[in-house]
Amino acid sequence: MKLHYRGLSYESHSENIETIETGVTGIFRGQTYQIRRPLVEACSQPHMNLKYRGIAYTVNPTSAIKPQISQKNNGNNPAFG
């Protein structure tokens, strides 16, 4: 599709995404519609090394902090025998 913005023309290349129905119906301004989700999950963002005010840090949106539960018995909990 050819578009124009502030006197400059450019081509828009939209990507078609295959979707499937979820079986969930939504209502917006009185109109009902079927909610769909992508057939293929979107690819994750790349691992990035960033710097803020001279301090380096990394961003990995796919990993989350997982809670770690200690399984050792300290004598206070009979469930751990």
N, CA, C and O atoms as a GROMACS GRO file, in nm:
protein
  324
    1MET      N    1   0.084  -0.115   0.000
    1MET     CA    2   0.000   0.000   0.000
    1MET      C    3   0.090   0.123   0.000
    1MET      O    4   0.186   0.130   0.077
    2LYS      N    5   0.060   0.218  -0.084
    2LYS     CA    6   0.139   0.340  -0.093
    2LYS      C    7   0.078   0.446  -0.002
    2LYS      O    8  -0.041   0.475  -0.012
    3LEU      N    9   0.160   0.502   0.086
    3LEU     CA   10   0.114   0.601   0.182
    3LEU      C   11   0.194   0.730   0.167
    3LEU      O   12   0.304   0.731   0.111
    4HIS      N   13   0.136   0.839   0.217
    4HIS     CA   14   0.203   0.969   0.214
    4HIS      C   15   0.196   1.031   0.352
    4HIS      O   16   0.092   1.026   0.419
    5TYR      N   17   0.307   1.090   0.396
    5TYR     CA   18   0.311   1.161   0.523
    5TYR      C   19   0.402   1.281   0.508
    5TYR      O   20   0.520   1.266   0.476
    6ARG      N   21   0.348   1.400   0.531
    6ARG     CA   22   0.422   1.526   0.521
    6ARG      C   23   0.496   1.539   0.388
    6ARG      O   24   0.611   1.581   0.384
    7GLY      N   25   0.428   1.502   0.282
    7GLY     CA   26   0.484   1.517   0.149
    7GLY      C   27   0.576   1.406   0.105
    7GLY      O   28   0.621   1.406  -0.010
    8LEU      N   29   0.606   1.311   0.192
    8LEU     CA   30   0.691   1.198   0.155
    8LEU      C   31   0.604   1.075   0.132
    8LEU      O   32   0.509   1.050   0.207
    9SER      N   33   0.636   1.000   0.030
    9SER     CA   34   0.560   0.878   0.004
    9SER      C   35   0.645   0.757   0.041
    9SER      O   36   0.768   0.758   0.027
   10TYR      N   37   0.578   0.655   0.088
   10TYR     CA   38   0.647   0.530   0.123
   10TYR      C   39   0.552   0.414   0.106
   10TYR      O   40   0.430   0.433   0.096
   11GLU      N   41   0.607   0.295   0.103
   11GLU     CA   42   0.529   0.173   0.088
   11GLU      C   43   0.509   0.108   0.224
   11GLU      O   44   0.603   0.099   0.304
   12SER      N   45   0.390   0.065   0.251
   12SER     CA   46   0.360  -0.009   0.373
   12SER      C   47   0.353  -0.157   0.340
   12SER      O   48   0.283  -0.198   0.247
   13HIS      N   49   0.426  -0.236   0.415
   13HIS     CA   50   0.425  -0.380   0.395
   13HIS      C   51   0.366  -0.445   0.520
   13HIS      O   52   0.437  -0.475   0.615
   14SER      N   53   0.236  -0.465   0.517
   14SER     CA   54   0.171  -0.526   0.633
   14SER      C   55   0.187  -0.678   0.625
   14SER      O   56   0.194  -0.737   0.517
   15GLU      N   57   0.191  -0.737   0.742
   15GLU     CA   58   0.212  -0.880   0.752
   15GLU      C   59   0.080  -0.947   0.789
   15GLU      O   60   0.013  -0.905   0.883
   16ASN      N   61   0.041  -1.049   0.715
   16ASN     CA   62  -0.080  -1.123   0.748
   16ASN      C   63  -0.048  -1.227   0.855
   16ASN      O   64   0.048  -1.303   0.842
   17ILE      N   65  -0.129  -1.228   0.959
   17ILE     CA   66  -0.109  -1.321   1.069
   17ILE      C   67  -0.225  -1.419   1.070
   17ILE      O   68  -0.341  -1.378   1.076
   18GLU      N   69  -0.194  -1.548   1.064
   18GLU     CA   70  -0.299  -1.650   1.070
   18GLU      C   71  -0.348  -1.661   1.213
   18GLU      O   72  -0.268  -1.667   1.307
   19THR      N   73  -0.481  -1.665   1.230
   19THR     CA   74  -0.540  -1.673   1.363
   19THR      C   75  -0.639  -1.788   1.370
   19THR      O   76  -0.685  -1.839   1.268
   20ILE      N   77  -0.671  -1.828   1.493
   20ILE     CA   78  -0.774  -1.929   1.516
   20ILE      C   79  -0.870  -1.874   1.622
   20ILE      O   80  -0.833  -1.789   1.703
   21GLU      N   81  -0.992  -1.923   1.619
   21GLU     CA   82  -1.092  -1.878   1.716
   21GLU      C   83  -1.064  -1.939   1.852
   21GLU      O   84  -1.019  -2.053   1.862
   22THR      N   85  -1.092  -1.862   1.957
   22THR     CA   86  -1.071  -1.910   2.093
   22THR      C   87  -1.201  -1.959   2.157
   22THR      O   88  -1.198  -2.023   2.262
   23GLY      N   89  -1.314  -1.930   2.094
   23GLY     CA   90  -1.442  -1.966   2.152
   23GLY      C   91  -1.491  -1.864   2.254
   23GLY      O   92  -1.595  -1.884   2.317
   24VAL      N   93  -1.418  -1.754   2.269
   24VAL     CA   94  -1.455  -1.648   2.363
   24VAL      C   95  -1.519  -1.535   2.284
   24VAL      O   96  -1.467  -1.493   2.181
   25THR      N   97  -1.631  -1.486   2.334
   25THR     CA   98  -1.702  -1.376   2.270
   25THR      C   99  -1.686  -1.251   2.353
   25THR      O  100  -1.699  -1.255   2.476
   26GLY      N  101  -1.658  -1.140   2.288
   26GLY     CA  102  -1.646  -1.012   2.356
   26GLY      C  103  -1.755  -0.918   2.311
   26GLY      O  104  -1.817  -0.938   2.206
   27ILE      N  105  -1.778  -0.814   2.391
   27ILE     CA  106  -1.875  -0.711   2.355
   27ILE      C  107  -1.805  -0.577   2.368
   27ILE      O  108  -1.747  -0.547   2.472
   28PHE      N  109  -1.812  -0.496   2.263
   28PHE     CA  110  -1.754  -0.362   2.264
   28PHE      C  111  -1.854  -0.267   2.203
   28PHE      O  112  -1.893  -0.282   2.088
   29ARG      N  113  -1.897  -0.167   2.281
   29ARG     CA  114  -1.996  -0.069   2.238
   29ARG      C  115  -2.121  -0.134   2.180
   29ARG      O  116  -2.176  -0.088   2.080
   30GLY      N  117  -2.165  -0.240   2.244
   30GLY     CA  118  -2.288  -0.306   2.204
   30GLY      C  119  -2.273  -0.407   2.092
   30GLY      O  120  -2.370  -0.475   2.058
   31GLN      N  121  -2.155  -0.420   2.034
   31GLN     CA  122  -2.133  -0.515   1.925
   31GLN      C  123  -2.056  -0.635   1.978
   31GLN      O  124  -1.956  -0.620   2.047
   32THR      N  125  -2.104  -0.755   1.946
   32THR     CA  126  -2.033  -0.875   1.987
   32THR      C  127  -1.932  -0.915   1.880
   32THR      O  128  -1.953  -0.889   1.761
   33TYR      N  129  -1.825  -0.976   1.923
   33TYR     CA  130  -1.722  -1.022   1.830
   33TYR      C  131  -1.653  -1.145   1.888
   33TYR      O  132  -1.654  -1.166   2.009
   34GLN      N  133  -1.594  -1.223   1.802
   34GLN     CA  134  -1.520  -1.342   1.841
   34GLN      C  135  -1.374  -1.306   1.863
   34GLN      O  136  -1.312  -1.242   1.778
   35ILE      N  137  -1.320  -1.346   1.976
   35ILE     CA  138  -1.179  -1.320   2.005
   35ILE      C  139  -1.096  -1.429   1.941
   35ILE      O  140  -1.125  -1.548   1.955
   36ARG      N  141  -0.993  -1.388   1.870
   36ARG     CA  142  -0.905  -1.481   1.800
   36ARG      C  143  -0.764  -1.466   1.856
   36ARG      O  144  -0.729  -1.361   1.911
   37ARG      N  145  -0.683  -1.571   1.841
   37ARG     CA  146  -0.543  -1.563   1.883
   37ARG      C  147  -0.455  -1.608   1.768
   37ARG      O  148  -0.502  -1.679   1.679
   38PRO      N  149  -0.329  -1.568   1.767
   38PRO     CA  150  -0.239  -1.608   1.658
   38PRO      C  151  -0.220  -1.759   1.655
   38PRO      O  152  -0.212  -1.824   1.759
   39LEU      N  153  -0.211  -1.814   1.536
   39LEU     CA  154  -0.187  -1.957   1.519
   39LEU      C  155  -0.047  -1.993   1.564
   39LEU      O  156  -0.026  -2.097   1.627
   40VAL      N  157   0.050  -1.908   1.534
   40VAL     CA  158   0.189  -1.928   1.574
   40VAL      C  159   0.224  -1.821   1.674
   40VAL      O  160   0.197  -1.703   1.652
   41GLU      N  161   0.285  -1.862   1.786
   41GLU     CA  162   0.324  -1.765   1.888
   41GLU      C  163   0.432  -1.672   1.832
   41GLU      O  164   0.517  -1.713   1.754
   42ALA      N  165   0.426  -1.548   1.874
   42ALA     CA  166   0.525  -1.449   1.830
   42ALA      C  167   0.662  -1.487   1.884
   42ALA      O  168   0.674  -1.542   1.993
   43CYS      N  169   0.764  -1.457   1.807
   43CYS     CA  170   0.900  -1.489   1.852
   43CYS      C  171   0.939  -1.395   1.965
   43CYS      O  172   0.894  -1.281   1.972
   44SER      N  173   1.022  -1.445   2.053
   44SER     CA  174   1.062  -1.366   2.169
   44SER      C  175   1.165  -1.261   2.130
   44SER      O  176   1.231  -1.270   2.027
   45GLN      N  177   1.175  -1.163   2.215
   45GLN     CA  178   1.272  -1.056   2.194
   45GLN      C  179   1.413  -1.109   2.219
   45GLN      O  180   1.431  -1.196   2.304
   46PRO      N  181   1.512  -1.057   2.149
   46PRO     CA  182   1.649  -1.103   2.170
   46PRO      C  183   1.702  -1.058   2.306
   46PRO      O  184   1.657  -0.959   2.363
   47HIS      N  185   1.800  -1.133   2.356
   47HIS     CA  186   1.868  -1.099   2.479
   47HIS      C  187   1.948  -0.972   2.455
   47HIS      O  188   2.026  -0.966   2.360
   48MET      N  189   1.931  -0.871   2.537
   48MET     CA  190   1.996  -0.742   2.512
   48MET      C  191   2.085  -0.703   2.628
   48MET      O  192   2.051  -0.724   2.745
   49ASN      N  193   2.200  -0.646   2.596
   49ASN     CA  194   2.289  -0.588   2.697
   49ASN      C  195   2.271  -0.437   2.690
   49ASN      O  196   2.296  -0.376   2.586
   50LEU      N  197   2.228  -0.378   2.800
   50LEU     CA  198   2.198  -0.236   2.804
   50LEU      C  199   2.282  -0.167   2.910
   50LEU      O  200   2.343  -0.232   2.995
   51LYS      N  201   2.284  -0.035   2.906
   51LYS     CA  202   2.357   0.042   3.004
   51LYS      C  203   2.272   0.162   3.044
   51LYS      O  204   2.220   0.233   2.957
   52TYR      N  205   2.257   0.185   3.175
   52TYR     CA  206   2.182   0.299   3.226
   52TYR      C  207   2.270   0.372   3.326
   52TYR      O  208   2.308   0.315   3.428
   53ARG      N  209   2.300   0.496   3.298
   53ARG     CA  210   2.385   0.579   3.384
   53ARG      C  211   2.516   0.508   3.418
   53ARG      O  212   2.563   0.514   3.532
   54GLY      N  213   2.573   0.442   3.318
   54GLY     CA  214   2.703   0.378   3.336
   54GLY      C  215   2.698   0.239   3.396
   54GLY      O  216   2.802   0.174   3.407
   55ILE      N  217   2.581   0.191   3.435
   55ILE     CA  218   2.567   0.058   3.494
   55ILE      C  219   2.511  -0.036   3.388
   55ILE      O  220   2.404  -0.011   3.332
   56ALA      N  221   2.583  -0.144   3.360
   56ALA     CA  222   2.539  -0.241   3.260
   56ALA      C  223   2.435  -0.334   3.321
   56ALA      O  224   2.446  -0.376   3.436
   57TYR      N  225   2.334  -0.367   3.242
   57TYR     CA  226   2.234  -0.465   3.284
   57TYR      C  227   2.182  -0.536   3.161
   57TYR      O  228   2.200  -0.489   3.048
   58THR      N  229   2.117  -0.650   3.181
   58THR     CA  230   2.064  -0.727   3.070
   58THR      C  231   1.914  -0.738   3.084
   58THR      O  232   1.859  -0.733   3.195
   59VAL      N  233   1.848  -0.753   2.972
   59VAL     CA  234   1.704  -0.771   2.968
   59VAL      C  235   1.676  -0.898   2.893
   59VAL      O  236   1.717  -0.914   2.778
   60ASN      N  237   1.606  -0.989   2.956
   60ASN     CA  238   1.565  -1.112   2.892
   60ASN      C  239   1.418  -1.133   2.927
   60ASN      O  240   1.388  -1.192   3.030
   61PRO      N  241   1.325  -1.085   2.842
   61PRO     CA  242   1.183  -1.086   2.877
   61PRO      C  243   1.122  -1.224   2.889
   61PRO      O  244   1.013  -1.238   2.946
   62THR      N  245   1.188  -1.329   2.838
   62THR     CA  246   1.129  -1.461   2.844
   62THR      C  247   1.156  -1.530   2.976
   62THR      O  248   1.085  -1.625   3.011
   63SER      N  249   1.255  -1.486   3.050
   63SER     CA  250   1.284  -1.551   3.178
   63SER      C  251   1.218  -1.473   3.290
   63SER      O  252   1.207  -1.350   3.285
   64ALA      N  253   1.176  -1.544   3.389
   64ALA     CA  254   1.115  -1.481   3.505
   64ALA      C  255   1.184  -1.536   3.629
   64ALA      O  256   1.241  -1.644   3.626
   65ILE      N  257   1.177  -1.462   3.737
   65ILE     CA  258   1.236  -1.509   3.861
   65ILE      C  259   1.146  -1.618   3.916
   65ILE      O  260   1.026  -1.598   3.936
   66LYS      N  261   1.206  -1.734   3.939
   66LYS     CA  262   1.130  -1.847   3.991
   66LYS      C  263   1.157  -1.859   4.140
   66LYS      O  264   1.272  -1.856   4.182
   67PRO      N  265   1.053  -1.872   4.220
   67PRO     CA  266   1.075  -1.886   4.364
   67PRO      C  267   1.143  -2.018   4.395
   67PRO      O  268   1.113  -2.121   4.335
   68GLN      N  269   1.235  -2.014   4.489
   68GLN     CA  270   1.302  -2.135   4.532
   68GLN      C  271   1.259  -2.165   4.673
   68GLN      O  272   1.267  -2.080   4.762
   69ILE      N  273   1.212  -2.287   4.694
   69ILE     CA  274   1.163  -2.329   4.824
   69ILE      C  275   1.264  -2.426   4.883
   69ILE      O  276   1.300  -2.526   4.820
   70SER      N  277   1.308  -2.397   5.002
   70SER     CA  278   1.403  -2.484   5.068
   70SER      C  279   1.331  -2.609   5.116
   70SER      O  280   1.225  -2.600   5.178
   71GLN      N  281   1.388  -2.727   5.087
   71GLN     CA  282   1.325  -2.854   5.123
   71GLN      C  283   1.390  -2.916   5.247
   71GLN      O  284   1.350  -3.026   5.287
   72LYS      N  285   1.488  -2.850   5.308
   72LYS     CA  286   1.553  -2.912   5.422
   72LYS      C  287   1.470  -2.894   5.549
   72LYS      O  288   1.398  -2.795   5.563
   73ASN      N  289   1.480  -2.990   5.638
   73ASN     CA  290   1.404  -2.990   5.762
   73ASN      C  291   1.486  -2.922   5.870
   73ASN      O  292   1.598  -2.963   5.899
   74ASN      N  293   1.431  -2.818   5.928
   74ASN     CA  294   1.500  -2.751   6.038
   74ASN      C  295   1.440  -2.791   6.173
   74ASN      O  296   1.470  -2.729   6.275
   75GLY      N  297   1.355  -2.894   6.174
   75GLY     CA  298   1.296  -2.943   6.297
   75GLY      C  299   1.166  -2.875   6.335
   75GLY      O  300   1.098  -2.922   6.426
   76ASN      N  301   1.130  -2.767   6.269
   76ASN     CA  302   1.009  -2.694   6.304
   76ASN      C  303   0.886  -2.738   6.226
   76ASN      O  304   0.774  -2.711   6.267
   77ASN      N  305   0.906  -2.806   6.114
   77ASN     CA  306   0.794  -2.843   6.028
   77ASN      C  307   0.785  -2.995   6.020
   77ASN      O  308   0.872  -3.058   5.960
   78PRO      N  309   0.682  -3.056   6.079
   78PRO     CA  310   0.670  -3.203   6.076
   78PRO      C  311   0.641  -3.258   5.937
   78PRO      O  312   0.656  -3.379   5.916
   79ALA      N  313   0.601  -3.175   5.843
   79ALA     CA  314   0.570  -3.224   5.708
   79ALA      C  315   0.695  -3.274   5.638
   79ALA      O  316   0.686  -3.358   5.548
   80PHE      N  317   0.812  -3.224   5.677
   80PHE     CA  318   0.936  -3.267   5.613
   80PHE      C  319   1.004  -3.380   5.690
   80PHE      O  320   1.117  -3.417   5.658
   81GLY      N  321   0.936  -3.435   5.790
   81GLY     CA  322   0.977  -3.551   5.865
   81GLY      C  323   1.116  -3.558   5.899
   81GLY      O  324   1.160  -3.654   5.962
   0.00000   0.00000   0.00000
